């Protein structure tokens, strides 16, 4: 699988608290093997953001991504859940 890391994603992942960043790295490894692995709680949004999916880093943090095609995903955000819907 090819993963495109957008600049905003790289910036946000670097700004996460160290403990959360380490959790995100572990979750990304799982994501690479299977984007819909149960522990990630991957889900697609509805409404205006219906093109975007999210998976859990933990209860409070999410990673937002877009499925470009069967072999490519684009990572957009690594944020607190409440801020996920804000640009």
C-alpha positions in Angstrom: 0.0 0.0 0.0 1.3 3.5 -0.9 0.7 6.1 1.8 0.8 9.8 0.9 1.7 11.9 4.0 0.3 15.4 3.5 2.4 18.3 5.0 -0.4 19.1 7.5 -0.3 15.5 8.7 3.5 15.5 9.2 3.2 18.7 11.1 0.4 17.5 13.3 2.0 14.1 14.0 5.2 15.9 15.1 3.2 18.2 17.4 1.4 15.4 19.3 2.5 14.6 22.8 5.3 12.1 22.8 3.1 9.3 24.3 0.4 9.8 21.7 2.9 10.0 18.9 4.3 6.6 19.9 0.8 5.2 20.0 0.1 6.7 16.5 3.3 5.0 15.1 2.1 1.7 16.4 -1.4 2.2 14.9 0.1 3.2 11.6 2.0 -0.1 11.4 -1.3 -1.9 12.0 -2.9 0.3 9.4 -0.3 -0.6 6.8 -1.1 -4.3 7.2 -4.9 -3.9 7.3 -6.6 -0.5 7.3 -9.8 -2.0 8.7 -8.3 -4.1 11.5 -10.8 -4.2 14.3 -8.6 -2.4 16.9 -8.3 0.7 14.7 -12.1 1.3 14.7 -11.9 2.6 11.2 -15.0 4.3 10.0 -16.2 6.5 7.1 -17.9 9.8 7.8 -21.2 11.0 6.6 -22.4 14.3 5.2 -19.9 16.9 3.9 -16.9 14.7 4.9 -18.2 11.5 3.4 -15.0 11.1 1.4 -12.9 10.9 4.5 -12.2 8.0 6.9 -10.8 7.9 10.4 -9.1 5.5 12.7 -8.4 5.6 16.4 -5.0 6.3 17.9 -6.8 6.2 21.3 -10.1 7.3 22.8 -9.3 11.0 22.3 -7.1 11.1 19.1 -7.8 10.1 15.5 -6.0 9.9 12.2 -8.0 11.2 9.2 -7.4 9.7 5.8 -8.8 9.4 2.3 -8.8 6.2 0.3 -7.5 7.3 -3.2 -7.8 3.8 -4.8 -7.3 0.2 -3.8 -3.5 0.7 -3.3 -3.2 4.3 -2.1 -4.3 6.3 0.9 -3.7 9.9 1.7 -3.2 10.8 5.4 -4.6 14.2 6.3 -4.9 14.7 10.1 -3.6 13.5 13.5 -5.8 15.3 16.0 -7.9 15.3 19.1 -11.3 14.0 18.1 -13.1 17.3 18.8 -10.8 19.2 16.5 -11.0 16.6 13.7 -13.8 18.4 11.9 -12.1 21.8 11.9 -9.6 22.8 9.2 
